[in-house]
């Protein structure tokens, strides 16, 4: 029992004013970036992006 640390109740947390995450004029359904296409199977992983970039690099100097 630590009495020196004030514990916030659920009512206090709900009543605490937070700044809006989005401007009031922007609806919540619009996203700033397009959603990536979902894979056909939940077990399939998207192709790795570092392999094509790694192969496109020139060979290191000896």
ABEGO torsion letter per residue (X at the ends): XBAABBBBBAAAAAABBBBBABBAABBAABBABBBBBBBABAABBBBBAAAAAAAABBBBBX
